């Protein structure tokens, strides 16, 4: 991924049924990345448990470690 360090990671732990600002942020950032911030990568992780959080963190660390 070319934009490892030009990235935004969204960790969404908002309970189901509540107004999901994390999803709104994801949609907004994807729009911005498409026409204003070329090269911006937006990562989204749904976090419903500690395990989900660990998997998200592991994924982000792996990306950072493989950066050129």
Phi, psi and omega in degrees: 000122184291335187257031184309322182252015170235063190223157172234130176249128179251122176255107187263106177242019180289129182300145176302142180094346176264157179299118189268092179290335178294318178294321178296317177299317178303310180299316180297316181292324176297319177298313181298316181296332182285334184225348182242314185250070181304136180092351178285127177254134181246122179251138181233130177232125173275125184243106178246354181206170176298323179298317177301317179297317178298318179296320178296313181298318179298317179298316180293321179295317179300318178298317181295323182287337181264006180293141180279000000 
